[in-house]
């Protein structure tokens, strides 16, 4: 039975996963190599807790219990010694993920299941970084984790049925709906999202319409909850570009990144996190930084 979940990486996705894990009743440890990152994550998670209580998403009792379940650490090798499941949520770069999984394989117990939160990368390749590829799987959470209902669970070539069943159960206890699919580059959601987002940049590049007009057309015409530029700014245009480069390499020309998207990233216009992407969020960031 899964009791202790370790989440590696305290960025936007990692702290969101740690939150739903604790609310789901798991003893949860969030790990990062930088203490300042953990301190920031702790503050952000506290904000999610408070808004959850305020909006009636969780009760005060559930908040107190979940907060007690959650701890923080900068020592991965020690923290994973009694882990039942580890969910890695570090940047989408193979060398970084390899380093994490080599540590996990060396220090986590043999019974521990190892999941990677990725939107495009191969769980088969990541499994090859370990001596237990049958216990490696992808859990693709969506941003913001505490609001988005889906976890896309992706089996690698060697992933066992037992691993898929355990991870699906974990996701459901976190309050998530699941789909379990077999690995192919981009999975289901990232392939569609990358195509739509990239095509929107080609439209903008061609002068077809303004970002506002394109987003409005997609939202009202196709019933999308967010327009492709709004979503790109939320996810991060650098993340979107990295995903497209990977899909272009694996699946061909239809995923070639729009030159305008590359230009935005080169200019440092990465979206909400940098204060400006397709849209300008500088005023929003200023308000958030005020006491």
Secondary structure, 3 states (H helix, E strand, C coil): CCCEEEEECCCHHHHHHHHHHHHCCCEEEEECCCHHHHHHHHHHHHHHHHHHHHCCCCCHHHHHHHHHHEEEECCHHHHHHHCCEEEECCCCCHHHHHHHHHHHHHHCCCCCEEEECCCCCCHHHHHCCCCCHHHEEEEEECCCCCCCCEEEEEECCCCCHHHHHHHHHHHHHCCCEEEEEECCCCCCHHHHHHHHHHHHHHHHHCCCCCHHHHHHHHHHHHCCCCCHHHHHHHHCHHHHHHHHHHHHHHHCHHHCCCHHHHHHHHCCCCEHHHCECCCECHHHHHHHHCC
